[in-house]
Amino acid sequence: MGYRPRSPPNENGNLTGDSTNTYTRNARNQLTAISGGTTASFSYDAFGRRSSRTLGGTATSLLYDGANPVQEQQGGSPSANQLLGLGIDQYFTRTEGGTTRTLLTDALGSTIALADSAGAIQTSYTYEPFGRTATTGAASTNPHQYTGRENDGTGLYFYRARYYHPTFQRFISEDPIRFAAGDTNLYSYVRDNPTRWRDPAGLWGGGLCVNGSYGLALWATGSVCVAAVSGGELGVAISAGGGGVAGATGGIMVGPMFTTADKLSDLEGISGVLGGSFTPGLGVGVDVSRSVPSGASTVQPGVRLGGSVAFPFPVPGPEVHGGATNTWIPWSRTVPGLPGPPWPGAASPPGSPTAGPPGSRAAGPTGPLVGDPGSPGSPPDGRFGISPGGALGSMAGRK
């Protein structure tokens, strides 16, 4: 999909440039310089957050509150301050030169306009589906545009773990979690579905699930998933639960799991589940669930060995089941080499603003997602993911 870049990737899977610019990276595969038609340089802190950018000879340092930049400095003095929400890429106002602008966003978190104190629109942004951006109205240095991410004016967007090229409709480096994301295209942006999903960390989570279920009037299920999520964590998620079934079901379902969860902790908790199998033997099944504590939604299609045959009772035919599952994370770790940005409640490096209050959530604004339409009444951290392979209660997330 999209344009094909002219410069091939290097041995680390990083594009070395486009038709105009050349890209330079450090040993951590982080983009440090752009040369050619555009000149820019970047530096990063130990958490993988971008600590400074130099564009057109102007150097800007960034101070963070968790994962979000809260202040920009030039020459050691504040040049812009931003009022943040608790969500990732959730910006309310931006103040620079004594002028405050309110950021108006759409359901994906893209800034569509900047309004002044009287509510009048001063700057407007429009986007193609994959993020090519057009600006009209008063000039502004506001970088937070498509899906709330930073547009440097270099032709690239900064998506934390990677840089995204909206013209090519892909990232310019491989997904750091590689095939754990469940996609053979390591450069794709939200599986070519940008009108429904977003990717604030430049990662797409995924893994593998094994699920077992059995039911004849009453239904029981359990699953084990190995998952890598967009916040840079790898872990094991175990779910168990039950309910009732109309018809009969039984067997094992194995398949890939795709998720947009930011943190493994978002996968934990009680979820309501509704699903079914449609053919006997090698059955096609689907489970839809929503997490009670996080508001996480998930859709899990897959192929179930055994289908709608409840062993040892051979009852072929369709079945529908419903109930609840509970998910635990018995083991997790930060994936080596991933930026793993600190979320609100985590410690910030010395000299940076303190993180959000303990227990605060880092989920972003709800997007127009399947099962989570992003209506005004939706939870602020509504999430959606796809997990073919098991009744994993809250294996879901939001990009």
LUMTORTOR-641359 format. One record per residue: x, z, y of N, C-alpha, C in turn; residue number from 0. Coordinates in steps of 0.2 Angstrom, whole numbers, plus 5000, padded with zeros to 4 digits. Layout:
<atoms>
X,Z,Y,X,Z,Y,X,Z,Y,NUM .
...
</atoms>
This chain:
<atoms>
5004,5000,4994,5000,5000,5000,5004,5000,5006,0 .
5002,4997,5012,5006,4997,5018,5012,4992,5018,1 .
5016,4993,5023,5021,4989,5025,5027,4991,5020,2 .
5031,4986,5019,5037,4988,5014,5043,4988,5019,3 .
5047,4994,5019,5053,4995,5023,5058,4990,5021,4 .
5062,4988,5026,5068,4983,5024,5074,4986,5021,5 .
5075,4992,5023,5081,4996,5021,5080,5000,5014,6 .
5083,4998,5009,5082,5002,5003,5084,5009,5003,7 .
5081,5013,4999,5083,5020,4999,5090,5021,4996,8 .
5093,5027,4998,5100,5028,4995,5100,5032,4989,9 .
5105,5034,4986,5105,5037,4979,5101,5044,4979,10 .
5099,5047,4985,5095,5053,4985,5088,5051,4986,11 .
5086,5044,4986,5079,5042,4987,5077,5042,4994,12 .
5082,5043,4999,5080,5043,5006,5081,5036,5009,13 .
5076,5033,5013,5076,5027,5016,5082,5028,5021,14 .
5086,5023,5022,5092,5023,5026,5090,5020,5033,15 .
5084,5017,5034,5082,5015,5040,5076,5010,5040,16 .
5074,5007,5046,5069,5002,5046,5072,4996,5049,17 .
5068,4992,5051,5070,4985,5054,5074,4986,5060,18 .
5073,4992,5063,5076,4993,5070,5081,4999,5070,19 .
5079,5004,5066,5083,5011,5067,5087,5012,5060,20 .
5092,5016,5061,5096,5019,5056,5095,5026,5055,21 .
5094,5029,5049,5093,5036,5048,5099,5039,5045,22 .
5101,5045,5048,5107,5049,5045,5104,5056,5043,23 .
5107,5058,5037,5104,5065,5035,5110,5069,5033,24 .
5108,5076,5032,5113,5081,5030,5113,5082,5023,25 .
5117,5087,5020,5118,5088,5013,5111,5090,5010,26 .
5106,5093,5014,5100,5095,5012,5095,5090,5012,27 .
5097,5083,5014,5092,5078,5014,5088,5078,5020,28 .
5090,5082,5025,5086,5083,5031,5088,5078,5036,29 .
5083,5074,5040,5085,5069,5045,5088,5073,5051,30 .
5094,5071,5052,5098,5074,5058,5099,5069,5064,31 .
5098,5062,5063,5100,5058,5068,5096,5051,5067,32 .
5094,5048,5072,5091,5041,5072,5095,5037,5077,33 .
5098,5031,5075,5101,5027,5080,5099,5020,5079,34 .
5100,5016,5084,5098,5009,5084,5094,5008,5090,35 .
5087,5006,5089,5083,5005,5094,5081,5011,5097,36 .
5081,5017,5094,5079,5024,5096,5085,5028,5095,37 .
5087,5033,5099,5092,5038,5099,5089,5045,5099,38 .
5090,5048,5093,5087,5055,5093,5092,5059,5088,39 .
5092,5066,5089,5095,5070,5084,5091,5076,5083,40 .
5092,5080,5077,5088,5086,5075,5092,5091,5072,41 .
5090,5097,5072,5094,5102,5069,5088,5107,5066,42 .
5090,5111,5061,5085,5115,5057,5088,5122,5056,43 .
5083,5127,5055,5085,5133,5053,5085,5134,5046,44 .
5087,5140,5043,5088,5142,5036,5081,5141,5032,45 .
5075,5141,5036,5069,5140,5033,5067,5133,5032,46 .
5071,5128,5035,5069,5122,5035,5065,5120,5041,47 .
5063,5124,5045,5060,5123,5051,5064,5119,5056,48 .
5062,5115,5060,5066,5111,5065,5067,5116,5071,49 .
5073,5117,5072,5075,5122,5077,5076,5118,5084,50 .
5078,5112,5084,5079,5108,5090,5078,5101,5089,51 .
5077,5097,5094,5076,5090,5094,5079,5088,5101,52 .
5083,5082,5100,5086,5079,5106,5083,5072,5107,53 .
5079,5070,5112,5076,5064,5113,5078,5061,5119,54 .
5080,5055,5120,5082,5052,5126,5087,5056,5130,55 .
5091,5060,5127,5096,5064,5130,5094,5071,5132,56 .
5087,5072,5131,5085,5079,5133,5084,5083,5126,57 .
5087,5089,5127,5087,5093,5121,5082,5099,5122,58 .
5078,5100,5116,5073,5105,5117,5073,5109,5111,59 .
5074,5116,5112,5074,5121,5106,5067,5123,5105,60 .
5066,5125,5099,5059,5127,5097,5059,5135,5094,61 .
5055,5139,5096,5054,5145,5094,5047,5146,5090,62 .
5047,5149,5084,5041,5149,5080,5038,5155,5079,63 .
5031,5155,5077,5027,5160,5075,5025,5158,5068,64 .
5028,5160,5063,5027,5158,5056,5029,5151,5055,65 .
5025,5146,5053,5026,5139,5052,5025,5135,5058,66 .
5022,5138,5064,5020,5134,5069,5025,5135,5075,67 .
5027,5130,5079,5031,5131,5085,5027,5134,5091,68 .
5029,5140,5094,5025,5143,5099,5028,5142,5106,69 .
5034,5140,5106,5037,5139,5113,5043,5134,5112,70 .
5043,5130,5117,5048,5125,5118,5053,5127,5124,71 .
5059,5126,5123,5064,5128,5128,5069,5123,5130,72 .
5071,5122,5136,5076,5117,5138,5081,5121,5143,73 .
5087,5120,5141,5092,5124,5145,5091,5131,5145,74 .
5088,5134,5139,5088,5141,5139,5081,5144,5142,75 .
5078,5140,5145,5072,5142,5149,5065,5139,5146,76 .
5060,5143,5145,5054,5140,5143,5051,5134,5146,77 .
5050,5129,5143,5047,5122,5146,5040,5121,5144,78 .
5038,5124,5138,5031,5124,5136,5029,5130,5132,79 .
5023,5132,5132,5020,5138,5128,5014,5135,5125,80 .
5013,5137,5119,5007,5135,5115,5003,5141,5112,81 .
4997,5141,5113,4992,5146,5111,4990,5144,5104,82 .
4992,5148,5099,4991,5146,5092,4985,5150,5089,83 .
4982,5147,5084,4977,5150,5079,4981,5153,5073,84 .
4977,5156,5068,4980,5158,5062,4982,5153,5057,85 .
4979,5147,5058,4980,5142,5053,4986,5138,5055,86 .
4989,5134,5050,4995,5130,5050,4992,5124,5055,87 .
4997,5122,5059,4995,5117,5064,4989,5118,5068,88 .
4987,5124,5070,4981,5125,5073,4983,5127,5080,89 .
4983,5123,5085,4985,5124,5092,4979,5124,5097,90 .
4978,5129,5101,4972,5129,5105,4974,5126,5112,91 .
4979,5129,5115,4981,5126,5122,4989,5125,5122,92 .
4991,5121,5127,4998,5120,5128,4999,5120,5136,93 .
5004,5124,5138,5005,5125,5145,5012,5123,5147,94 .
5013,5119,5151,5019,5116,5154,5019,5115,5161,95 .
5024,5117,5165,5024,5116,5172,5018,5119,5176,96 .
5016,5125,5173,5010,5128,5176,5004,5125,5175,97 .
5003,5120,5171,4997,5116,5169,4995,5117,5162,98 .
4989,5119,5161,4987,5121,5154,4982,5116,5152,99 .
4983,5113,5146,4978,5108,5143,4976,5111,5136,100 .
4969,5110,5135,4966,5112,5129,4966,5106,5124,101 .
4968,5108,5118,4969,5102,5113,4962,5102,5109,102 .
4959,5096,5109,4953,5095,5106,4954,5091,5100,103 .
4952,5093,5094,4954,5090,5087,4948,5088,5083,104 .
4949,5084,5079,4944,5081,5074,4945,5085,5067,105 .
4941,5083,5062,4941,5087,5056,4947,5087,5052,106 .
4951,5082,5053,4958,5082,5050,4963,5086,5054,107 .
4961,5089,5060,4966,5092,5064,4970,5088,5069,108 .
4968,5081,5069,4971,5077,5074,4969,5078,5081,109 .
4974,5078,5085,4972,5079,5092,4969,5073,5095,110 .
4962,5073,5097,4959,5067,5100,4959,5067,5108,111 .
4960,5073,5111,4960,5073,5118,4963,5080,5121,112 .
4966,5079,5127,4968,5085,5130,4963,5086,5136,113 .
4961,5092,5137,4956,5094,5142,4959,5098,5147,114 .
4957,5098,5154,4960,5102,5159,4955,5108,5159,115 .
4956,5113,5164,4953,5119,5164,4945,5118,5166,116 .
4944,5112,5169,4937,5111,5171,4933,5108,5165,117 .
4937,5106,5159,4934,5103,5154,4934,5095,5154,118 .
4937,5093,5159,4938,5085,5160,4943,5083,5155,119 .
4942,5077,5152,4947,5074,5148,4953,5071,5152,120 .
4959,5073,5151,4965,5070,5154,4969,5065,5150,121 .
4969,5066,5144,4973,5062,5139,4969,5061,5133,122 .
4969,5055,5130,4965,5054,5124,4970,5050,5119,123 .
4968,5052,5113,4972,5049,5107,4968,5045,5102,124 .
4970,5040,5100,4966,5036,5094,4971,5035,5089,125 .
4968,5034,5083,4973,5033,5077,4970,5028,5072,126 .
4974,5025,5069,4973,5021,5063,4972,5025,5057,127 .
4969,5023,5052,4968,5028,5046,4975,5032,5044,128 .
4980,5028,5044,4987,5031,5042,4991,5033,5047,129 .
4988,5034,5053,4991,5038,5059,4995,5034,5064,130 .
4995,5027,5064,4997,5024,5070,4993,5026,5076,131 .
4997,5028,5081,4994,5032,5087,4994,5028,5093,132 .
4988,5028,5097,4988,5025,5104,4986,5030,5109,133 .
4989,5031,5115,4987,5036,5120,4985,5033,5126,134 .
4980,5035,5129,4977,5033,5135,4976,5039,5140,135 .
4976,5038,5147,4975,5043,5151,4982,5046,5154,136 .
4982,5052,5157,4988,5055,5160,4993,5056,5154,137 .
4999,5055,5157,5005,5056,5152,5006,5063,5150,138 .
5008,5064,5144,5009,5071,5142,5014,5072,5137,139 .
5018,5077,5137,5023,5078,5132,5021,5082,5126,140 .
5014,5082,5125,5011,5086,5119,5013,5082,5113,141 .
5017,5085,5108,5019,5081,5102,5014,5081,5096,142 .
5009,5086,5097,5005,5088,5091,4999,5083,5091,143 .
4999,5078,5087,4994,5072,5087,4991,5071,5080,144 .
4993,5066,5077,4990,5065,5070,4990,5070,5065,145 .
4985,5073,5063,4984,5079,5059,4987,5085,5061,146 .
4989,5085,5068,4992,5091,5071,4999,5091,5070,147 .
5002,5086,5067,5009,5086,5066,5013,5083,5073,148 .
5020,5083,5073,5023,5082,5079,5026,5074,5079,149 .
5023,5071,5084,5025,5064,5086,5031,5064,5091,150 .
5037,5062,5088,5043,5062,5093,5043,5056,5097,151 .
5039,5051,5096,5040,5045,5100,5045,5040,5097,152 .
5048,5042,5091,5053,5038,5088,5050,5033,5082,153 .
5044,5033,5082,5040,5030,5076,5039,5034,5070,154 .
5041,5040,5070,5041,5045,5064,5037,5051,5067,155 .
5033,5054,5062,5030,5060,5063,5034,5065,5058,156 .
5035,5071,5061,5039,5077,5057,5033,5081,5053,157 .
5034,5080,5047,5030,5084,5042,5033,5089,5038,158 .
5038,5093,5042,5041,5099,5039,5046,5096,5033,159 .
5044,5096,5027,5048,5094,5022,5051,5087,5022,160 .
5047,5083,5026,5049,5076,5026,5047,5073,5033,161 .
5049,5067,5034,5047,5063,5040,5042,5057,5037,162 .
5037,5056,5041,5032,5051,5039,5032,5045,5044,163 .
5032,5039,5041,5032,5033,5045,5025,5030,5045,164 .
5021,5031,5050,5014,5028,5050,5013,5021,5049,165 .
5018,5017,5051,5018,5010,5051,5019,5008,5044,166 .
5023,5011,5040,5025,5010,5033,5019,5013,5029,167 .
5016,5018,5032,5010,5022,5028,5013,5025,5022,168 .
5019,5028,5023,5023,5032,5018,5028,5037,5021,169 .
5030,5041,5017,5036,5045,5019,5043,5041,5018,170 .
5048,5043,5022,5054,5040,5022,5059,5043,5017,171 .
5057,5048,5013,5061,5051,5008,5056,5053,5002,172 .
5059,5055,4997,5055,5057,4991,5052,5063,4992,173 .
5047,5065,4988,5044,5071,4988,5049,5076,4985,174 .
5051,5082,4988,5056,5086,4985,5054,5089,4978,175 .
5047,5090,4977,5045,5092,4970,5044,5087,4965,176 .
5046,5081,4967,5046,5075,4963,5040,5074,4959,177 .
5041,5073,4952,5035,5071,4948,5031,5077,4947,178 .
5033,5083,4949,5028,5089,4948,5022,5088,4953,179 .
5022,5084,4957,5016,5082,4962,5011,5078,4958,180 .
5013,5076,4952,5008,5072,4948,5007,5065,4950,181 .
5012,5062,4954,5011,5055,4956,5018,5052,4955,182 .
5017,5046,4952,5023,5042,4951,5026,5039,4957,183 .
5022,5038,4963,5025,5036,4969,5027,5042,4973,184 .
5033,5043,4974,5036,5049,4977,5036,5048,4985,185 .
5034,5043,4987,5034,5042,4995,5027,5042,4997,186 .
5022,5042,4993,5015,5040,4996,5012,5046,5000,187 .
5008,5044,5005,5005,5049,5009,4998,5051,5007,188 .
4996,5057,5004,4990,5059,5002,4987,5054,4997,189 .
4990,5051,4993,4988,5047,4988,4983,5041,4991,190 .
4986,5039,4997,4983,5033,5000,4975,5035,5002,191 .
4974,5041,5004,4967,5043,5005,4967,5047,5012,192 .
4970,5044,5017,4971,5048,5023,4965,5050,5027,193 .
4959,5047,5026,4953,5049,5029,4950,5056,5027,194 .
4953,5058,5021,4950,5064,5018,4955,5070,5017,195 .
4961,5068,5016,4966,5073,5015,4972,5073,5021,196 .
4975,5079,5021,4981,5079,5026,4987,5083,5022,197 .
4993,5082,5025,4998,5085,5021,5003,5089,5026,198 .
5001,5095,5028,5005,5098,5034,5012,5100,5032,199 .
5014,5100,5025,5021,5102,5024,5025,5096,5021,200 .
5022,5090,5021,5025,5084,5018,5026,5085,5011,201 .
5022,5089,5007,5022,5089,5000,5016,5088,4997,202 .
5015,5086,4991,5009,5086,4987,5010,5090,4981,203 .
5006,5095,4980,5006,5099,4974,5003,5096,4968,204 .
5005,5099,4963,5003,5097,4956,5006,5100,4950,205 .
5004,5098,4945,5007,5101,4939,5003,5099,4932,206 .
5003,5103,4927,5000,5102,4921,4996,5107,4919,207 .
4990,5106,4916,4985,5111,4914,4983,5110,4906,208 .
4983,5115,4903,4980,5115,4896,4974,5120,4896,209 .
4968,5118,4894,4962,5121,4894,4958,5121,4888,210 .
4956,5127,4886,4952,5128,4880,4945,5130,4882,211 .
4940,5128,4878,4933,5130,4880,4929,5130,4873,212 .
4924,5134,4873,4919,5134,4867,4912,5137,4870,213 .
4907,5134,4868,4901,5136,4870,4895,5133,4866,214 .
4890,5138,4864,4884,5136,4861,4879,5141,4864,215 .
4876,5140,4869,4871,5144,4873,4876,5148,4878,216 .
4881,5152,4875,4886,5155,4879,4892,5151,4880,217 .
4896,5151,4885,4901,5147,4886,4907,5152,4888,218 .
4913,5150,4885,4919,5154,4887,4925,5149,4888,219 .
4929,5150,4892,4935,5146,4894,4941,5149,4896,220 .
4947,5146,4895,4953,5149,4897,4958,5143,4898,221 .
4963,5144,4903,4967,5138,4904,4974,5141,4907,222 .
4979,5137,4906,4986,5139,4908,4988,5133,4912,223 .
4991,5134,4918,4993,5128,4922,5000,5130,4925,224 .
5004,5125,4925,5011,5125,4929,5010,5121,4935,225 .
5011,5125,4941,5009,5121,4947,5015,5122,4952,226 .
5015,5117,4956,5020,5117,4962,5015,5115,4968,227 .
5016,5120,4973,5011,5119,4979,5015,5117,4985,228 .
5012,5115,4990,5015,5112,4996,5019,5117,5000,229 .
5018,5124,4999,5022,5128,5003,5029,5129,5000,230 .
5030,5126,4994,5037,5126,4992,5038,5131,4986,231 .
5032,5132,4983,5032,5137,4977,5031,5134,4970,232 .
5034,5136,4965,5032,5134,4958,5030,5140,4954,233 .
5025,5139,4950,5022,5145,4947,5018,5144,4941,234 .
5015,5149,4938,5011,5148,4932,5004,5151,4934,235 .
4998,5148,4933,4992,5150,4935,4988,5151,4928,236 .
4985,5157,4927,4981,5158,4921,4974,5159,4923,237 .
4969,5156,4920,4962,5157,4921,4958,5159,4915,238 .
4953,5163,4916,4949,5165,4910,4942,5166,4913,239 .
4937,5164,4909,4930,5166,4912,4925,5163,4907,240 .
4919,5163,4909,4913,5161,4905,4907,5161,4908,241 .
4901,5159,4905,4895,5159,4907,4890,5156,4902,242 .
4886,5151,4904,4881,5148,4899,4882,5141,4899,243 .
4879,5138,4893,4880,5131,4892,4873,5128,4890,244 .
4871,5122,4892,4865,5119,4890,4868,5113,4885,245 .
4867,5114,4879,4870,5110,4874,4876,5113,4870,246 .
4881,5110,4869,4887,5114,4865,4893,5110,4867,247 .
4898,5114,4868,4905,5112,4870,4910,5115,4866,248 .
4916,5112,4865,4922,5115,4862,4928,5111,4862,249 .
4934,5113,4862,4939,5109,4861,4945,5111,4866,250 .
4950,5106,4867,4955,5107,4871,4956,5101,4876,251 .
4957,5103,4882,4958,5097,4887,4965,5098,4890,252 .
4969,5093,4890,4976,5093,4893,4976,5088,4898,253 .
4979,5089,4904,4980,5084,4909,4984,5086,4915,254 .
4985,5081,4919,4989,5083,4925,4984,5087,4930,255 .
4988,5090,4934,4984,5094,4940,4987,5092,4946,256 .
4982,5090,4951,4984,5088,4958,4981,5093,4962,257 .
4985,5096,4967,4982,5101,4971,4985,5100,4978,258 .
4982,5102,4983,4985,5103,4990,4985,5110,4993,259 .
4985,5115,4988,4986,5121,4990,4993,5123,4994,260 .
4992,5127,4999,4999,5128,5003,5003,5134,5000,261 .
4999,5139,4997,5002,5144,4994,4999,5146,4987,262 .
5003,5148,4982,5001,5150,4976,4995,5156,4976,263 .
4996,5160,4981,4991,5165,4982,4984,5163,4983,264 .
4984,5156,4986,4977,5153,4987,4974,5151,4980,265 .
4977,5151,4975,4974,5149,4968,4971,5155,4965,266 .
4972,5161,4967,4970,5167,4964,4963,5169,4965,267 .
4960,5173,4961,4953,5175,4962,4948,5173,4958,268 .
4942,5175,4959,4936,5173,4956,4933,5167,4959,269 .
4931,5162,4954,4928,5156,4956,4921,5155,4952,270 .
4916,5152,4956,4911,5149,4952,4912,5142,4950,271 .
4910,5141,4944,4911,5135,4940,4905,5131,4938,272 .
4905,5125,4939,4899,5121,4936,4903,5114,4933,273 .
4901,5113,4927,4904,5107,4924,4900,5104,4918,274 .
4904,5099,4914,4900,5096,4909,4905,5092,4905,275 .
4903,5090,4899,4906,5085,4895,4901,5080,4893,276 .
4903,5073,4893,4898,5068,4892,4898,5064,4886,277 .
4903,5065,4882,4903,5061,4875,4906,5066,4870,278 .
4904,5065,4864,4907,5069,4858,4914,5066,4856,279 .
4917,5070,4852,4924,5068,4850,4929,5068,4855,280 .
4932,5063,4857,4936,5062,4863,4932,5062,4869,281 .
4931,5068,4872,4926,5068,4877,4928,5068,4884,282 .
4924,5065,4889,4926,5065,4896,4922,5071,4899,283 .
4926,5075,4903,4923,5081,4905,4925,5082,4913,284 .
4921,5086,4916,4923,5088,4923,4920,5095,4925,285 .
4924,5098,4929,4922,5105,4931,4923,5105,4939,286 .
4918,5108,4942,4918,5109,4949,4918,5116,4951,287 .
4922,5119,4955,4922,5126,4956,4924,5128,4963,288 .
4922,5134,4965,4924,5136,4972,4926,5143,4972,289 .
4932,5145,4975,4935,5151,4975,4931,5156,4980,290 .
4929,5162,4977,4926,5167,4982,4930,5169,4987,291 .
4936,5172,4985,4941,5175,4991,4943,5170,4996,292 .
4945,5164,4994,4948,5159,4999,4944,5154,5001,293 .
4938,5153,4998,4934,5147,4999,4937,5141,4996,294 .
4941,5141,4992,4945,5135,4989,4940,5132,4984,295 .
4940,5125,4985,4935,5121,4981,4940,5117,4976,296 .
4938,5115,4970,4941,5111,4966,4937,5106,4961,297 .
4939,5100,4960,4936,5096,4955,4941,5094,4950,298 .
4939,5095,4944,4943,5094,4938,4941,5089,4933,299 .
4942,5083,4934,4940,5078,4928,4945,5078,4923,300 .
4944,5076,4917,4949,5075,4912,4946,5073,4905,301 .
4950,5073,4901,4948,5071,4894,4949,5077,4889,302 .
4944,5079,4886,4944,5084,4882,4943,5082,4874,303 .
4948,5084,4870,4948,5083,4863,4943,5088,4860,304 .
4938,5085,4857,4932,5089,4855,4926,5087,4859,305 .
4927,5086,4865,4921,5084,4869,4916,5089,4869,306 .
4910,5087,4868,4904,5091,4867,4902,5093,4860,307 .
4907,5094,4856,4906,5097,4849,4909,5104,4849,308 .
4904,5109,4848,4906,5116,4848,4908,5118,4841,309 .
4914,5118,4840,4917,5120,4833,4915,5127,4831,310 .
4913,5128,4825,4912,5124,4820,4905,5120,4819,311 .
4901,5120,4825,4895,5118,4824,4895,5111,4827,312 .
4894,5105,4823,4895,5099,4825,4888,5096,4829,313 .
4888,5098,4835,4882,5096,4839,4884,5091,4845,314 .
4884,5084,4843,4887,5079,4848,4882,5078,4853,315 .
4884,5076,4859,4879,5074,4864,4882,5078,4871,316 .
4879,5076,4876,4881,5079,4883,4880,5086,4883,317 .
4884,5090,4887,4883,5097,4889,4884,5098,4896,318 .
4881,5103,4899,4882,5106,4905,4883,5113,4905,319 .
4889,5116,4908,4890,5123,4908,4891,5126,4915,320 .
4890,5132,4916,4891,5135,4922,4893,5142,4921,321 .
4897,5145,4926,4898,5152,4926,4904,5154,4931,322 .
4909,5158,4929,4914,5160,4934,4920,5161,4930,323 .
4926,5160,4933,4933,5161,4931,4937,5165,4935,324 .
4942,5168,4933,4946,5172,4937,4953,5170,4936,325 .
4957,5169,4941,4964,5166,4940,4969,5171,4943,326 .
4974,5171,4939,4980,5175,4940,4987,5171,4941,327 .
4991,5174,4945,4998,5170,4945,5003,5175,4943,328 .
5005,5175,4936,5009,5180,4933,5017,5179,4935,329 .
5018,5173,4937,5025,5171,4938,5025,5166,4944,330 .
5030,5166,4949,5031,5161,4954,5038,5162,4957,331 .
5040,5157,4960,5047,5157,4963,5047,5151,4968,332 .
5051,5152,4973,5052,5146,4978,5056,5141,4975,333 .
5054,5135,4975,5058,5129,4972,5064,5128,4976,334 .
5070,5128,4973,5076,5127,4976,5077,5121,4980,335 .
5079,5121,4986,5080,5115,4990,5074,5113,4994,336 .
5068,5117,4993,5062,5116,4997,5062,5120,5003,337 .
5060,5118,5009,5060,5122,5015,5056,5129,5015,338 .
5050,5129,5011,5047,5135,5010,5046,5138,5017,339 .
5042,5135,5022,5042,5139,5028,5038,5145,5027,340 .
5040,5150,5031,5037,5157,5031,5030,5156,5034,341 .
5025,5159,5030,5018,5159,5033,5017,5165,5037,342 .
5011,5166,5040,5010,5172,5044,5010,5178,5039,343 .
5013,5183,5041,5013,5189,5037,5020,5190,5034,344 .
5024,5184,5034,5031,5184,5031,5036,5186,5037,345 .
5042,5188,5035,5047,5189,5040,5049,5183,5043,346 .
5050,5183,5050,5053,5178,5053,5061,5179,5054,347 .
5065,5174,5055,5072,5175,5056,5073,5179,5063,348 .
5079,5182,5063,5081,5186,5069,5081,5181,5075,349 .
5078,5184,5081,5077,5180,5087,5071,5176,5088,350 .
5067,5175,5083,5061,5171,5083,5055,5176,5084,351 .
5050,5173,5087,5044,5177,5088,5042,5180,5081,352 .
5039,5186,5081,5036,5189,5075,5031,5185,5072,353 .
5030,5185,5065,5025,5182,5062,5018,5185,5063,354 .
5013,5182,5060,5006,5184,5061,5005,5191,5058,355 .
5000,5194,5059,4998,5201,5056,4998,5200,5048,356 .
5000,5206,5045,5000,5206,5038,4993,5204,5035,357 .
4993,5200,5030,4987,5198,5027,4983,5192,5030,358 .
4986,5190,5036,4983,5184,5039,4984,5178,5035,359 .
4980,5173,5036,4980,5167,5032,4983,5162,5036,360 .
4986,5157,5032,4990,5151,5035,4986,5145,5034,361 .
4980,5145,5032,4976,5139,5030,4974,5136,5037,362 .
4974,5129,5036,4973,5125,5042,4965,5124,5043,363 .
4963,5120,5048,4956,5119,5049,4954,5114,5044,364 .
4947,5116,5042,4944,5112,5037,4944,5105,5038,365 .
4945,5101,5034,4945,5093,5034,4939,5091,5031,366 .
4937,5084,5032,4931,5081,5029,4933,5080,5022,367 .
4932,5085,5017,4935,5084,5011,4929,5084,5006,368 .
4930,5081,5000,4925,5081,4995,4923,5088,4993,369 .
4917,5090,4993,4915,5097,4991,4916,5102,4997,370 .
4919,5100,5002,4920,5104,5008,4920,5100,5014,371 .
4914,5098,5017,4913,5093,5022,4916,5095,5028,372 .
4918,5101,5029,4921,5103,5036,4916,5104,5041,373 .
4910,5106,5039,4905,5107,5044,4906,5113,5048,374 .
4903,5114,5054,4905,5120,5058,4904,5127,5054,375 .
4900,5127,5049,4899,5133,5045,4904,5134,5040,376 .
4908,5129,5039,4913,5130,5033,4918,5135,5035,377 .
4921,5138,5029,4926,5143,5031,4932,5140,5034,378 .
4936,5143,5038,4942,5140,5042,4947,5138,5037,379 .
4947,5140,5031,4953,5138,5026,4950,5135,5020,380 .
4944,5131,5022,4941,5127,5016,4946,5123,5013,381 .
4946,5122,5006,4951,5119,5003,4948,5114,4998,382 .
4952,5109,4996,4950,5105,4990,4955,5102,4987,383 .
4955,5102,4980,4960,5099,4976,4957,5096,4970,384 .
4961,5092,4966,4959,5089,4960,4964,5091,4954,385 .
4961,5094,4949,4965,5097,4943,4962,5094,4937,386 .
4963,5088,4935,4961,5086,4928,4965,5090,4923,387 .
4961,5093,4919,4964,5096,4913,4962,5103,4912,388 .
4958,5106,4916,4956,5113,4914,4951,5116,4919,389 .
4948,5122,4916,4944,5125,4921,4948,5131,4925,390 .
4952,5128,4929,4956,5133,4933,4952,5135,4939,391 .
4951,5141,4939,4946,5143,4944,4947,5141,4951,392 .
4953,5142,4954,4954,5140,4961,4960,5136,4962,393 .
4961,5131,4958,4967,5127,4958,4965,5122,4963,394 .
4966,5124,4970,4964,5119,4975,4967,5120,4981,395 .
4967,5116,4986,4970,5117,4992,4968,5112,4997,396 .
4971,5112,5003,4969,5107,5009,4976,5104,5011,397 .
4975,5098,5012,4981,5095,5015,4979,5093,5023,398 .
</atoms>
